[in-house]
Amino acid sequence: MENPSPPPPVGFPVTLSSPGTRPEQRLAAPTFSSPVPTRFSPQRPQHDQLPMSVSRTPSSLSSGDGVQASSPVPLFSTPPGPPIFSSPVRPAAVPFCTSPATPQPLSFSPALSLPTSSPPHFTNGSTELPFHHSAGVDESKFESPYVFFSAHKVLKRNKLANVSSLGFGALVSPGKEITPGPQVVQRNPHRCQNCGAYANLYCEILIGSGQWQCVICKKLNGSDGEYIATNKEDVWRLPELSSSAIDYIQTGNRKPGYIPVSDSRIPAPIFLVIDECLDEAHLQHLQGSLHAFVDSLPAATRIGIITYGRTVSVYDFSEGSMASADVLPGGSSPTQDSLKALIYGTGIYLSPIHASLPVAHTIFSSLRPYKLNLPEASRDRCLGTAVKVALAIIQGPSAEMARGIIKRSGGNCRILVCAGGPNTYGPGSVPHSFSHPNYPYMEKSAMKWMENLGHEAQRHDTVVDILCAGTCPVRVPVLQPLTKSSGGVLVLHDDFGEAFGVNLQRASLRAAGSHGLFEIRCSDDILVTQIIGPGEEASADSHETFKNDSSFCILMHSVEETQSFALSMETKGDIKNDFVYFQFAVRYSNVFQAEISRVITVRLPTVDSVSKYLASVQEDVAAVIIAKRTILHAKTSSDTIDMRQTIDERVKDIALKFGAQVEKSKLHRFPKEISSLPENLFHLKRGPLLGNIVGHEDERSVLRHLFLNASFDLSLRMLAPRCLMHREGGTFEELPAYDLAMQSNAAVVLDHGTDVFIWLGAELAAQEGKSAAALAACRTLAEELTELRFPAPRILAFKEGSSQARYFVSRLVPAHKDPPYEQEARFPQLRSLTTDQRARLKSSFLHFDDLSFCEWMRSLKLVPPEPR
């Protein structure tokens, strides 16, 4: 058998050689650029006795199309008592939780029998035994909190299944942590020797011989006798045959030079790399955030402190209560001799916080504002050299004050850079001015140097996060390769105040796995056409290969729960089977240096009916996948304009392919089963990702990069804001994100992922006591909504008519332009207003040219979908 041709490089779209010709590659153009815990509680099924084989299949919920009812709305505590959510006039699109909503978990319709067109027979030693499948199987319910498909069913007909405007795909968060977690197995997994897939709950088992049939390639494999049993119940006790998600764990360590210590849970080191070219106002805020940060660290955390300007100052903790620093020049990369002097000298540059906390406070208090009279962008900052020095110290042996022994970190280390301006001095730097005649070349060289530095950090299990603040542009294109290639993040803040301090703390607490390898396997009917996420294509020698392994392997820079991969898929042809299978595996080393192999297996039913398929579409998941595919191509301002037009064409095409034409009209109706999808895409078109409401290109670039790698929860909130109106008694009502919510007697919270806005109406703000209580309740709610989110959003509060209110207004759909009957249909809360209140609300709006959602749909020759 010929080996399949290698997949094309990850990051480029597959091009067809001629119209109508399908690509041969299985991986087409995968381009790489806070989650709510979901309970996973598989139930043991009650199966009929099978004579020679057993198989596990999931059960459905009460509804036949696999749609699960949303969870009840939780309560939020606000002063003075807990606010209770009233039943919203318009049902929420997703369950209301204390952080961004998750989609409905997967559930499946029961299958009475396997496909019978060509029943397989397999050799079991000396005899041939057919696999049997009982027709009366009582299937159990399985949920996958790690994988969210855009639909819970797959269309059998190739032509409709591959309509690119809607598409089919999945969002996978392989590093997501849930409570309770997946079942744990402390042994090597059983894998198919033909394709490399893992044994799972959908495999057919010959209990007489212990052989199992792979669901991906259908080949028969042995189990070293482990699956031999006298009855099916004994086989079902094995975790991998009874659960859709399994963690295989092997303890040990593969890091050269690693010396284990008695306390394997000692936190990995944190190096603070601090910009010392700040003005006094920014420095005061930064000092406050740094003091609070070190006070919040666990006592065993080892910390290092470096400051940088024209030179690099590495602070030494060996002097007890006195702060001292070794100074290195910043104009060039540190020499090996200077690094050896640091690493093998008598200085202690990483010290437990319990032993060095007073010194750390002294260092922060001793920082002084920048003295020279130069603009912020013109000050010399050797950020690249400083990170290089920090990385060298982390790699080398570091003296441990507690016991006087030499040891290295057991897990990922983290370098936290606090930057107030661009890297303009030393390696990886760019000129102060964009008008420099050689700027484009120097910027390109700096980006490459930063990327190489990030890869070096990644090879040594170190993640670099850069937290920027202030008004000086930091030249994001230069800094982003460093964070991206090391597995870190780049975050922009208005100042070094509250949001900066919270992100500093949350960045240090992120548990990051290393040496991550993400594998994707699908049934032969499915073709993966694009992958978007935090990684790059893995080389062939970086992972184990099998004879006919058609998996897609992605090298992950770090493995964290805030990440996700967006997969786009197509069907190769008309599907004849009743099910298609998907298996996702991530192998990595966790922070305790245990080797983890997490295997997630999902089975989706196939259907002929378009209406059943549309009813199974998860609109929020589909919208996020479409948005990520769109944002991927929005690299410049002209690209952004093109992508906004692409959204228009996409919505029209979905209506033409899946909708119906209105009688005696040229208008088309959008499919009612996915009526919320166009509104989510309308938010995408107008919002900060593609719209014009974010002013600086640095901000847009950071937002897009964050969105492409973000988990489903954060991605959904960044795509479509969530609007909550405060009511008397501390309750909150969820409403559509329309400007009709701007009622003068109300307070409104708008959660837009990286920003949360609190808007107080003028009438309410005039009542001092009531406005204070409403503001406190809204702020408490905003903090609870975002308490697990990283990056932590900025929370802004303002009154109606203030200049800052424009941030709030620009993110709402201008529904005030619609006729009253459409307003009431889409915003039923208006019916509770008096005639006088309606009149005051109408008079409060200013006229501008932005289209409302209904006007936009009509401009596309479509009938606006009826709200549910």
N, C-alpha and C positions, 0 to 999 in steps of 0.2 A: 504493500500500500504506500502510495506517495505521501510524504509528509506535507501538511498544509503549508502554504506560503506564509511567511511572517507577516504580522499586521503592520500597517503603515505607522509612521511616527505619530505619537499622541500629540494633537494640537493642530492638525490640518484636516479640512474637510475632504471627504472622498469625492473625487471627480469621476464622472462616468465617461468612458471612452467614446460612447456614442449614445444617442437617445434610444431608450428602451433596453440598454445593456445594463445588467446589474453588476455591481462591483464584486470581485472575488474576495476581497478582504472582509474579515469579520469585524474588525475594529475600524470604524470609519470616522475619522476626524475628531477623536476625543481631544478637546482643547482644554488645557488646564490653565488656568489662569493663575437661645438657651432653653434649653429644651425642657419640656415638661415631662417628668417621669410618667411612664405609662405602665400600668400594672400588667404583668404577664403571669397568668395563672392557668396553665394547661390542665385540663381535667382528663383523668384516665377513662378511655372509652370502654364501653361494654360491647365487645364484638361476639359474633357467633363463632363457634368452633370451626377452625379451618383445618382440613385434614393434613396437608403437608407444607403449607406456607402461610405466612401472615403478611399483611400490609396495613399501614396506618394511613387513614385519611381524615381530614378535618371536617368538622360538622358545620352546619350553617346556623345562623340565627333564625329567629322566627320568620323574617322576611325572606322571600325567595330570591331576591336579587343581591343578597349579601350586604345590604345597607344596615348599619347598626345605629340604634338610637343614641343621641348625644347624652353625655353625662350631665347630672344636675349641676346647677350653678353654685359654686362655693361662696362662702361669706368672707367679708373683709372687715378687719377691725379698724374703726376710725374713732377719733375722740368725739364724744365721750363714750360712745357705745359702738358695737359692731354694726356696720351698714349692711342691710339685707337687700339683695337685688330683687327688685320687683319684676314681675313677669314682663319682659319687654314687649312693647306693642308690635315690634317687628322682630321675629325670632332671630337670634344670633346665627351667623353662618357657621360658627364653630362653638364648642362648649366653652363656657367662661371659666378660666383658670387663673392662677396667680402668676402665670407667665404666658407667653404667646401660646395660642391654642394649637393643639395637635389634631391631625385629621382622624377620621374614624378608623379604628384598627381593621385589619383585613379579616374578613369572614367569608366563608365559602358555602355554596349550595351543595347539598349531598349528591353524591354520585352512586348510582346503584350498581354499576358494573364497569369493568375496564373495557376499552375498545375491543371489539370482537372481530374486526376485519382480518387480522392475522395474529392469532394468539401465539405467543412465543413459547418455545420449548427449549430447555437448557439441560445440558448434561450434568448429572450429579453422580460423579464416580463412574459406576458401571451401568446405571439405568437412567432413562430420561423421565423426568417428573414435570408435569405441567404446573404452572403457577395457578392457584385458585384464588378467587375473590368472591366473598360471600355477597349475595344480593341483599342481605338484610343488615348490613353494617350500620350500627349507630355511631355516627361520626362525632368526634369531639371538636370543640371550638379552639382554634389557635389564633393568637394575635401576634403581630410582629411590630414592636415599637421601633425597630431599626430600619424598616423598609416601608416606604409609602409609595404605592403605585398610583399612576394617574387614573387608572380604572381597575376595578376588581374583576373584570372580565376582558377577554381578548376576542376580537372579531376574527372569525374563520376566513372571511373573504379578504384576500390580499389587497384588492383595489381600495376598499373603504378603510381597512385597518391602517393603511399607509398614507392616509391623507395628511400631508405634512403640516397643514395649518393647525390641526388639533394635536395630532401626534400621540404617541404612546411612550411612556417612560416611567422612571422611578427615581425617588430620592432616597439615598442610602446613607445612614449615619452609623458606620461600623464601630466607631469608638464611643457611642452613646452609653452613658451609665444610667441604669434604671434600678428601682427598688421594688420587689426583689429582683436580683439579676438573673441571668440565664443559669441553667444547671451546669455544674462544674464536673469535669471528668479529668482525673489525673493520670492520663496515659496517652499514648499515641493514638490518633484517630485511624479508623479503617478508611482507606481510600481506594478508589477504582484504579486498577493498574493500567487501564487503557487510556482514560481521559483525566484522571486526577481528582474527580469529584469525591465528595465525602459521603459516607453512609448517612442516611437520614430517615425521618419518620415515614417517608413515602416509598421507601424501598420495599420490594418484594423479598421475603426471607424464606429460604428453604430450611425449616427448623430441624429437619433430619440431618442435613449435612452442614448447616451453618453458613451456606452460601447466600449472597445477596445480589440483587440485580440493580445496577446503577440506573438512576432515573434520567441521566443526561445522555449516555451513549447506549444504554440497554445491555451492556455486557455483564457477564456473571463473574463475581469475585468471591474469594475465600475470606474467612474471618478468623483464621487460626483457631477454629473451634469455639469461639466465644459466642456465636449466635446459635449453637446447637442447643436445643431445648426439647423437653417432652411435651410442652404445650405453649401456646402463644403468650399466655400471661407472663411466663418467665422471660420471654424475649422483650415484652413491653416494659419490663423493669429497667432495661438499659436506657439511660438518658437520651442518647442520640436517636433512639427509635421511638421516643415518646414526646419529644419537644422540638419545636421549630428552630430554636436557637440554643447553641451549646458552646461552652468555653472549655477547650482542652488546655490544660495547664501543665507545664513542665518547669520545675524549679531548677535553679542553677544559674550560671553566669558565663557568658561568652566573651566578655570584655577583657582584652589582654591587660595584665597588670592589676586587675581588680583584686583587692584584699578585703574579704568580708569582715565585718565587725559584728559585735554582739547584738547591737540594735539595728536590725535591717530596715527599720522604718524611719531612720534618721532622714530628714528632708534633704533634698538636693540643694546645692548652693544657689544663692541669688546674688548676682553682681549688679549693683546700681552704678550706672554710667551717667554722670550729671553734667549738664551744660553750665559752665561758669561765666557765660557771656550775657547774662540777663540784666535787665533794668531792675531798679529797686522794687517796683510794684510786683512784677512777675516773680522776683526772687522771694519776696515775703510769702506769697501764696505757695510757692514750691517748698519753702522751708516748713510751712505748716503741714503740707501733705506728706513730706518725708518723715517728720516727727511722728505723725499719726501712723504712717506705714510701718515703721520699725516697731512701734508699740504693739501693733496687731500681729506680729509674726510669732509663731510658736518658738518656745525657748531653745529648741535644739536646732533651729534653722541657722545655717552658716551664711554669713553675709559678707560681701566685699564692697568697697566704695572706691570709685574712680571719678575724678573730675577732669574736664578737658576744656581747653581754649586753644592757645598756641602750643601748649605743652600738655602732657598727661601726668596727672598726680595720682599715684597709687597709695592709698592710705594703709599704714602699718598698725596692726593691733597688738604688737608685741611689747609696747611700752606701758602696758597697764592702763591707767586712767588718762594718759596723755596722748593726744592725737599727733601723729607725724606722718609724712608722706615721702615716698621716693618719686622723683620727677624725671620723666623721660621726654625727649624732644618729640614734637608732633608732626614735624614736616616730612617725615619718612617712616616707613615701616620699621618697627623695632628690630634691632639686630639680634642674632642668636646669643651673642655674649651678654647683651643687656637683659634679655629674657632669662638666661641662665642665672644671672646675678639675682634676679627676683625669685625665681622658682627654687633655687638651691641655697639661697641666702638664709639669714637668720630672721628675716621679716615674716610676719604672719598677716596674710592678706585676705584670708577667709577665716572667720571666727564665729563660733556659736553666739547667737544674739544674747543669750543669758550672761555671757562673759563680756560682751562688748557693747551692750546697749548704752551705757553712759558715754562711751567714746563716740558712738555713732551720733548721739544727740549733740555732742560737742562739735563734731565735724560739720553737721548741718548748720548749727548756729554760727560757725565761723565763716560761712560762705559770705562773700561780699559782692555788691553789685558791680557791673562793668563800669570802669572809670573813664575810658577814652571816649572822646566825642565823635563816635562813628555810628552811622545807621546800623540797625540790627543786621541787615543782609550783608553788610560790609565787614563784619567782625570775623576774625579768623577762628574757625572751629575745626579741630582735628578729630571728628567723630570716628572716622574709620580707624585711625591709629588706636584710639581708646578701646574700641571693641576688640581689635586685634590683641591688645595687651590683656584684656579681661579673659579672652578665650585662651590665651597661652597659660595664664595662671590656673584656670579651671582644668586644663588638660594635664598640667604638671602636678607633682606631689605638693600637697599643702599641709603645713603643720597644724595639727589639731590640738588646741589648747587643753581640752578636757583631760586627755590621757597621754599626750605627748607622743602619739603614734602617727605614722604616715598612712593615709588612705585616700582613696578616690571615691567620687560620688557613685552611688549605685543606680541612679536614674538620670533622667534628663535634667540638665542644669538650665538656668534661665538668666539671660542678660537683659536687664530692663534699662533702656536708654531714655533719659528725660531730656528732650531736645527743645530748644527755643528758636532754632534757626537752621539753615542749611550747612552741609559739610563743605567748607570753603578752604581748607588747609590740609596738606598732606595727602596720602593715598586715598583714592576714591572721591576726591574733591572736585568741585566745579568752580569757575570764576565767580567773583562777587556779582558781576553784571552780565545780563543776557546779551548785551551789545558787544561783548568780547568777540574779536574776529574768529577765534578758534573754538567758540563755545559748543557748537554741535558735536565736534569731534571729542572734545574733553568730556562732555556729558556722556557720550557713548562709552568712552573708556572708563569713566567713573562707574557707570552702571555695570559694566563687565567685572570690574574689580569688586564691587559690592556683592555681585552674584557669587563670585568665587569665594569670597569671605563667608557668605551664608552657607554655601555647600561645605566649606571646611567646618563650620560650626555644627552643621547637621551630621557630618561624619563622626563628630565627637559628642553626639547626644546633647547638644546645646541649642536652645531656642532663643532667638533674639527678638524681643518686642521693642518697638520704638513708639513712645508716647510723646507726641508733640503738643505744644500749647503756645498761645500768643498770636500776635498779628503778623509775624514775619513769615513769608512763604518758605517752606522747608525743602522745596524741590523734590516733591514726592517721587517723580520718575527715577531719581538717583537712589533714594532710600528704600523704595519698595522691593527691589531685587534682594536686598539683604534679609528682610523679614520673610519674604516669600520663600526663598530657597532654604532658609533655616527652619521653616515651619511656624514662624511667629506672625505677629500682626503689626500693622501701622495704624495708629489711631490719632486723629486730630481733635484738639480741644480748644475752646475759646480762651481758656486761661488755665493756670495751674491749681485751681481751686477744688471744689467739692467733687465734680465728676472725674477730674484727673486723679485725685486721691483714691476714689473708689476703684477706678480702673487699675491703678497701681496695685492695690490689694488683690483684686480679682485675678489679675495677670499672674501674680505670684502663687495663687492657689490652684491654678489650672493644672490638673494631673495630665502629663504628656507622656505617651508611650513613644518608643523609638524603634528604628529598624522596621517600620511598618510596610507590609506588602498586602495590597488589596487585590483579590482575585474574583473575577466574575465569570460564571458559567451559566449557560442557558440551554434550553432544548434546541435541537437542530432547526426548529421552525423559526427561531428568533435570531435576528441580526442586531447587534449593538452598533449604532451608527455614530454616536458622540458621547463623550464623557467630559464633564466639567467639574472640577474640584481641586482640592489642595494636594497635587501630586504631579508626577510625570511618569512616562512610560518606563517600565522596568526592563532592564537588559536581560537577555536570555540566561546569562550566567548568574543572575541574582536570585534565582529561585529554581526549585526542582521542576523538571519537565517530565512529561509522560509521553508514551508512544503516539497517541492521537489527542494531545491536549490542545483544545481550541479556546482555552480561557484567555481573558484579558487581564494582564497583570499591571498594577499601578504601584509605583514606589511612593509611599507617603512620607512627607518630610517630618511630620509628627502625627500622633494619633490622639485626638482630643474629641470630647463629646460635643463641642460647639461646631464641628465640621460636618459637611455632607457632600456627597457626590450626586450630580444630576446626570442620569443616564437617559439617552434617547434611543429608542428601539424601533425596529420594523419587523414585519414578517417576511420571510423569504418567498413564500407562495401561499396558496390556499392551505389552511390547516385542516387536517383530517382527524387529528386526535382530539379527545375531549378535554385534555388538560395540557398546559405547558408549565415547565419547571424552571425555577431560577434559584441559583445558589451563590451566595456571597460569602467570602471568607476573608478575614483579615488576620494576618500573623504579625505579632509585634512583641517587643519587650516592654513590660510595664515598669512603673517607677521603682518596684522592688526587684527588678531584673528577672522576674519569672517570664518564661516564654508562653505567650497566649496565642491560641488559634481559635478565633471565634467564627463559628460556622452558622449561617442563617439560610434556611431553605424555605422557599415559598412556592406554592402551586396555585395557578389561576385557571379557572374553567374557561373554555372557549364557547362562543355562541354564534349562531347565524343571525339572530335578530339584532338589527341596528338599535331599536328602542331599548332592548335589554342592555346592550352595551352602553348606550348613552346614560341610562339610569344608573349604571355602575361607575360612571366617571366621577372621580373625586375632584371637584372644581377647583378647590384651593391648591391641591397638589399640581394639577394640570397647569394652573395659572403660574405657579412658581417655576415650573420647568420651562414653560414658554418664555417667561421673563428672563431666566438665566440664559437661555439660548439667544435671546435678543440683546441683552446687555453685553454679552461676550463680544459682539461686533461693534459696540459703541465706544470706539477708542478715541475719536476726535469729535469736535463739534459738528462737522458735516456728517459724520457717521451717525450721530445722535438724531439729526433731522431725518436721515434715511430710515432709521429704526422706528421713529414715530410713524412714518408712512407705512412701514412694514406691518405695524400693529393694525392699521386700518385695513390693509389688504387681507391680513390673517382673519380678522373678524368677519369680513365679507365672505371669504372663502368657506369658513365654517358654516355660515348660514346657507350658502349655495349648495354645499355638499350634504349637510345633515338637516337643514331646515326645509320649509315649504313656502311656495310663493302665494301671496295673498290674492284671492280671487279678484279678477278685473282690476289688477294693479300690477305695477312693476316692482313693488316692494316685496321683500322676503322676510319671513319670520325666523328669528333665531330659535334654535331648539329649546323647548321649555325645560328639558331635563338638565341643561347646563346654563340656566338663565343668569347665574351670578358671574360666570366667566368673563363676559365682555366688560362688566363694571370693574372687575379687578384689573383688566388690561387698560381700561380708561384711567384708573389711578396710576398705573405704570407710566402711561404716556404723559401725564401731567405732573407726576411727582418728582422727587429729587434725583431719581436714577436716570430719567430721560428728559425731564422738563427743565425749566429755566429758573426754578425757585432757589437753587443753590448757586451762589455767585462765583466762587473761585474754582478753577479747573482742578486744583489740588484736592478740594473737598469732593468733587464729583468722582475723581479717580479713586480716592480712598473708599468712598461709599460703594462704588461698583465692584472693586476688588473684594471688599468685605461681603457683599451680597453674593458673589459667585461662589464663595467658599462656605457661606453660613449654613447653619442647620435649617430645617424646614420652618421651625418656629420663628426664628428671627427673620428669615427670608420673607415669610408671609406678612409679618408686621411692617417690614421695610417696603413691601409692595403695596399693600392696602392698609391705610390707617384704621384704627378702631376708635369709635366715638362712644363716650359714656357720659350721661348727664346726671348730675347730682340732684337728688330729690330731698324733700324735707324728711327728717327722721334718719338721715344718714344712708338712705338707699341710693342705688345707682341704676339707671336704665340704659341699656345698650341701644343705640340708634344708628341708622345709616350715617356715614361720614359726609353729610350734606351741610351746606351753609344754613339750612333752615334750623339747625340746632343752636344758632347764635341768638338766643332769646334773652332779652335784657334782665329777666328775673332769675336766670339760671347760671350754674357753673358747669363747665364742660371739660372733660379730660380727653385728649386726643393722643393715642399711642401710635407713633409712627416708627417704631423700631429703634432707631438711633436717637430719636428725639421724642420727648413727651411734653405736651403743652397743656397748661391749665388756663382756661379762659373764664374770666368773671364778667358777667353782664353788667352794664352800667347801673341798672336799677338795683341789682343785688349788691354791687360794690358800695352804693350809697348807704346801705344799712350795715353799720360797722360790726355789730355783733354777729349777725347772720353771715356776712361775708367772711369773717374770720373763721367761723365754724366750718363753712363750706370749703374754704381754702385748705384748712387743716385736713378735712376728710379727703379732699382731692389729692393732696400731697401724699397722704398715707396710702391711698389707693395706688398712686403712681409708683411709689417705692415698692409696694408689694407685687405689683405687676412685673417689675423689672429686677427683683432681688436676685435672680439667678442669671441675669443676662450679661453677656460679655460681647463686645464692650458695653459698659454701663452707659445708658443714654443720658444726655443732659435733660434736666427737668426745668422748664421755663414757665413762669406764671406771670400773667399780665391782665390788664383790664380792657374792656371793650373801648375801642377808639384809640388805644395807645399805638405808638409806632411799632412795637414788637408784635402787635396783634396780626400784622401782615404774614408772619410765619405760619400762624394758625389758619388764617383765611385762605391762603394760597393752596393748602392741602385738602380743602373741602370741595366737594362737587358743587358748582354754582346752580343748585336746583331752584333758586328763587326766580329764575328766568322761565321756568316751566309754567303752564297753565295750572290753575288751582286743583283741577281734578287729578292731574298727574302728580302734583305735589302730595296730595292726600293719599294717593295709591302707594307712593313710594316712601312716604314719611307720615304714617298714620297718626303720630303723636300730635300733629297739627289740629286734629279734630278736638283735642282737649282744650284748645285755646279759645278764648272769647273773641268776639268780633273785633273788639278794641285792641286786643293783644295781636291778632292777625294783622290789623292795619298798621300797628307800630312796628311789627316785624318787617312788613313789606317796605315801609318807608325807610328802614335803617340800612338797606342795601344800596351800594353805589353801582352805577352802570359800568360794565366793562365788556370786552368782546369775547371772553372765553365762553366756549360752548358748554351747555349743560350735558349730562349724559344722554338724555333723550334727544337733544338737538344733534349731538354727535352721531347717534345711531341713525337718525333720519338723513343726515348728510351722506351716510353710506348706503342709502336706499334700503334701509332695514327698519322693521318695526321694533321699537324697544321691547325687550322681553318683559312679560308681566312679573312683578315681584311675587315671591312666594309668601 
